[in-house]
Amino acid sequence: MTDSQDDPDDEFTWDERALDAAAEVTPLNSDSPAVAPLRASLDVNTAGALDKLGRLEDARRQLAAVETLPGAGTRARRVLESTHSA
């Protein structure tokens, strides 16, 4: 749903909903190897929406959460590195 939104505010709202839903579904296993890549993807997407809204510091904080997740993946790492150098 988030990627189909034309408005960055709507995209961010959907990203927040997805993060909230993931936290509710997997509160005890949110950092498990099976869930971490999904969580990392949600964090990266949310950071992208924040970036579109001009909230670069918030985007960087959102991406920093990815560093703590096992199996975060190379895409998340690349995005994180690009915002650290911006």
N, C-alpha and C positions, 0 to 999 in steps of 0.2 A: 504494500500500500504506500509506503513512504516514497518510493521512487516514482510513483505515478502522480505525485502532487506537484502542481506547478508553483505553488506559493511556498517559499522557504519556511514560513511560520507553520503552515500545515504539515510540511515534511517533518519539522522538528517535533510537532505534537504527536505525530504517528510514531516517530522514533522513541519518544518518551514512553508512549503507551506500550510499545514492544518491550522496552527495558523493564517496565513495571510488571508486565505479564511474565517475562522470563524470571524475574525475581520471585514472583508468587508461585510459579510452577516448580521451581527448583531451589527453594531457599536453603536447603541443607546440602545441595549438590551443585551450587552455582559455579564452583571452581573445578568441578570434576573434569577429567580429560574429554568426556563425551559432550559436555555442555560448554566448556570454555571457548571452543572455536565459534560457536553461535553467539555467545556473549561478546566475544571480541568483534565479530562482524557488526553486531548491534551498536557497540561503542564507536566503531569506526564510522558507521552511517550517521550516528548522532553527532559526532564531531564534524562530519561533513556538512550537516545541516546548520550547526552552530557557525561554522566558517562562512557559509552563504549568508548568514544573518549578520556577519561582521563581528562576531563574538569570538575572536581568535584565542584569547586567554582561556575562555570556557572550553573551546575546542581542544586546546592543548591539555587541559585538565582531564577532559573526557578520554583522550587518547592515553594519558598517563595510566589510567586504570587498566588498559590493555597490557601494559608491561608486566603486571602481576599475575596475569592469567596463563596457566600452562597451555601450550599448544595454540598460542595466539595467532600464529601464522605469519608468513612473510609480508602479505599485503598490509596487515596492521602495522608491522614494524616499519615498512617503507613510508607509510603515511605519517607515522609518529616521527621518524627521522626528518621528513620534509618540513613538518611544522616546527621542529626544534631549530632548524636552520633558517627559518623564515624571519 
